[in-house]
């Protein structure tokens, strides 16, 4: 039960698909279909045919239980009973949407220009790096920052300048050798080749003799910095819902400095973002914790002891993979109260989440048809 504007969220796990029936199949048949979700007629308790028009205005959703045995011990039973939602009146549905899974994206920035640069000898060029975000704050309780040095070496009699790749190679080696910075950033030097017209023909992270022999007009070099933080995770045996799950990608900020500390004026060290960081969604870790909370409301608490989970036939870790990503349908609806001590008209708000591995067009069409038949203008949204 919930009070506006909050909604109690009930999670149904439909990782084995959505079950449809064109016959008079009853909801009890879901006991033999773990992980399948069906739309049920609220009056007859019959599984609805998702390819046909809604037979009734009132319905609910049910999910086949993952429990292999209906009874644990001599007294506790009913574990194979399907998991059901409150009755849904399409008139009182305020939102129907689907959230697709999305993989996280690491940030990638480059330092350097498309034209080949040379740096004077006897010069120190510094690269200031700042790494920000939740991973850095949790690891060090402050942002990661460091200034990298690259010395171009002593001048000879001809004062020959040094190729810019030498500076990038020194910075990359310093990042790789730093015990802290290397946990957040992966650095690579890009060796770019061009044709006689100046069009890029290839990019490699290996410095070959052919690249060295190219004239300056047909090559370039850049330093590529990729956010590469990987969080520590424990296995299912020692899993606890209180374990931290890192979702936020790190943000890298880079700037080149002259040896006197001023921002470098040379175009050789311009910074560009090649790929913006993006947080993923639909992670199994998140879905699993939402399922645990939903089950607790059903008086089925999650046991952190592996042996207790085995004794009590806990199926939570088996129904959701922590390494997978899932999509989810959400139905936000209200249930009016028939009696309220204050005499004020009120309603409880419920949010139903159906976890799926892929979208189901028949389910979307069926729910939208039920909403339209009830005169509700709510339509499916995809987020």
N, C-alpha and C positions, 0 to 999 in steps of 0.2 A: 504494500500500500504506500502511496506517496501523496504529497501535498504540493500543490502548484507553487512555484514553477518547476519543482523537482519531479523526477520520474524514477520509479523503481525499474531497474533493468533486469529482464529475464533473458537468459542466454539459452538458445537451442542449438545444438551441434548437428548440422546437416552435412557433415563431411562425406557421407555416403550418398548424397543426392536428395532430391525431393521426390517422394513417392506419390504417384497419381493412380487413381482407380476408376475405371469406367463401369465397374460392377458395384454391388452393394457391400463392398468390403468394409468391415467394421474397424474402428480404431484399435481394437484389441490385437489385430493382426500385426501392428507395429512391433509387438514384442519379439517377432522373428526378423525384424529389420533394424538392427542397431544403427544409429547414426543417420537415419532417414527421417525427414520432416514432411508432414502432410498437413493439408488444410482439411479440417473436420467440420461437418455440418453440426451446428450447436444443438439441433433438435433430434436428429437421428443418430448422431455419432458416427456417421458414415464418412469414409475417406472420399474427398471430392475429386472429380475428374478435372484436372487443371486445363485440359484442352476444350472443355465445354463451358457454357455460361453458368455462373453461380446459381445453385439450386435454391439457396436460401439467403436471406440478408444477414443472418447471424452465423458466425463461424468462430473457430479457434484453431490454434496450431498445436500440433503434438509431435514429439520426437521419440523414436524408438530408443529404449534404454540400452546402454552399453554393458550392463551387468549380464554375465553369462549364466548366473544362477539366481533363481527367484527368492531363495531362502538362505540366510546365513545363521547357522546354529539352529537350535530347536524352536526358537521363539520369534526371530525377526524375519519377516517376509515381505513380499510385494516389491522386490527390487527390480523386476522386469517390467513393472508397470510403466507405461509411456509417460514422458514428461509433458505436461500440458500448460498452456497459457490461460489467462482469463478470457472470457468470452469477448469477442471483438464485434462491435456494432460499427459497420462502415460509416455511418453518419457521424460518429465521434472520432474518426481517424483524422488527426491534424497534420501528419507528416508520414510519407512513405518514401524511403530513399535507399540507395545502394552505395556502399563505400568499397571501391575496388582496392585490392592490395597494390602497394608500390614499393619497389626496392629503394633502399637508401642510395644516395649519390654523394660521392666524395668530392670535395672541392679540389680543383686543379688550377694552379696559377703558373705563369711562366715569367722568367726574368730574361730580358734580352730583346734584340730587334731582329727583323728579317734580313737586315744587311750585316755583313761581316764587319766587326769592329776590332780595332787594336787599342791596347792600353800602354801608356808610356812605361818604361822601365823605372825601377826604384820608386814604385808607387804602391801604396796600400789602399785597397778598396774593400769597404766593409758592407755586409748585408745584415740589416736589422730584421729579425724575425719575431713575430708575436703570434702565439697560438691561443685562441680564446674559445670558450665553450665549456659545457658541463664536464667533459672528460678531463680537461686541464685543471679545472677548479677542484674536482674530487681527488685528483692525483696529488696536487701540490698545494691546494687551498689558495692558489693564485694563478693568474695566467702564466703560460710558458713564454719566456722571452730570452733572446740571446743575440749577440752581435758576432757575426762570423768575419774573420780577417782573411784576406788573400793578398800576399805580397808578390809583386811581379818580378822580383829579383834585381840584382845589381846590373847597372848599365855596362855595356862593353864600349869599345872605342867608337863604334858607330852609333851608339844609343838606339839600338834596334828595339822597336816596340814589341809587345807581347800580344799574341792572339787572345781574344776575349774568352775562348774556351778554357784557357789555362786558369782564369779566375773562377769560372763556373766549376771546373773540376776540383779546385781546392775547396770551394764552398760545399759541394756535394760530399766530398770525403769527410769534411768536418761534421756535417749533419749525420752521416752514417756512423761516425765514431763517437758521437755524443750519446751517453747512456740514457738521457731523458728525451732530447729532441728527436732521436731516432724512433722513439715509440709513437710519435705523433705525425712525423713527416717522412715521406719517401722521396728522395731526391735523385734525379737522373739528368744527365747532360744530353741534350738533343743535338745531333750533328745533321744539318740540313744541306742537301745538295740541290743545285739549280742547273737549268740548261743555259745555253748561251743567251737566251732571251730573258733570263732572270726568273723563269717560272720554276717553282719548287717541284722537283722530281722524286724526292725521297727524304725520309727522316729516319734516323737510326740512333740508338743509344750506344753504338759501338764506334769508336774512332778508328777508321781504317786508313791505310796508307794512300788509298785512292782519294779519300776526302782531303787528306793533308796536301796532296799534290794539286788539288784544284786551285785555280786562281781565286782571289778574294771575291770577285764579282759573282762567282758561281757557288758560293757556300755561305753558311751562317751557322750560328750556335746559340742555343738557349738553355736555361736551367729550368727544368720542370719540377715543381713542388706539388706533391699530392698528399692530401689528408689521409693518414693511414693508421688511425687509432683503432685498436681491437680490444674490446672489453674482455675481462676474464669471466668465464662462465663455469658453473659446476654441472655435473651430470644429473640425470633424473634420480639416482639413488639418494643423493644428498640435497635434492632440490628443496627450497623453502620459498614460499610466496613473498617473504620479506627480502629476498635477494634483490640487489639493485640491478636494473636493466637499463643500459645506456642506449638512448635513442637519438640524442642530439649529435649531429656531425660537428666536427671542429671547424673553426674559421682561421685561415692563415692570412696574416698581413705581412707584407715584405716591402722594404725600401732600401735602396743602396745609398751609402754615405761616402763622402770623400774622406781622406785620411785625417782631415781636420774636424770631422764630425758633421759637416754641412751636407744636406741632401745632394746626392750626386747629380750634376747637371748634364752628364753625358747621356746621350740617347741609347748607349749600349746597354743600359741597365733599367730600361723602362719595364714596369710591372703590368701584366695583363691577366685578367681572370678568363681562363679557357672554359671552365666548367663550374657552375655555381653549386654549392652544397645544398642538399635537400634531404629532409627527414623522411624515412619510409613510413609505411602504415600497414596495418593488417598482420603485424608480427604475431607468431604463435605465443611468444612470451606474454604479450599483452592479453591476447584472447584467453590464454590459460588462467590468468589471474582474474579476469572477469567471470570466467566459468566457475572458479572456486568461490567467489563471492556469491554468485547466483545460487550455487548448491548449498551454501551455508544458510540462505533463507529457506531452503527446503529441508533444513535439519539434517543435512548430510555434510558435516564438516570435513575439511581436508586434514589428513594426518601427516605430520612431517616425519614421523618414524616410518621407515621403509617396511618394517615387519608388520606394523599396524595396518598399513595400506594393503598388504598382502592378506592379512587376516580378515579385514573388513571388505575385501574385494573392491577397493577404490579404483575406479576406471578413469579418473581425471587425466592422468599423464598418458594414458593409452588412447584417449579420444582426441587429444590435441597434440600435434607435434610442435615442440618448441623451436625447431629450426625451419618450419614452413611458414608461409604467409597465406592469409585467408581473406576472402571478401566477405561482406556481411550485408544482409537486408535488415532494415530497421522499420518498424511500424510503431508510431507514437499514437496512442489512443487514450481516451478517457472513459471511465465507468462512473456514471452518475450515482449518487447516493440516494437510495429510496427513503432513508430516514436520517435526519441530522439533528442532534439535540439543540443546536442553536436556532433551528428553524430556517436557516439560510440554505439556499440551493447550492450544492457543492458537488464536486466530482474528484475522483482519484485518477491520477495520470500514470500510465504504464508505458514502458518502452520495451518492445520485444526485439531482440537481436537474433537473427538466424545466420549462423556461421556456415559458409559454403566455400567450396573449392573453386567454383566457377559460377557465373550468373546463369539464371534459368529463365528463359523467355516466357515459358508457359506460366510460371508462377507470377511473373510481373503482369502478364496480360490478365490473369485471373483476378488478382487483387485490384487492378485498375478497373476491371469490369464490375467488380463488387462495389467499389467506391462510386462509380458512375451510376449504377442502378439505385444507389441510395441517395442520389442527388448531391454527392460530395465532389467538389471540383479538384480535390487533391490529386496530383499526378506524381508518377515516379520521378525522382531526382537522382542523378548519378554524381557522386562527389569523389 
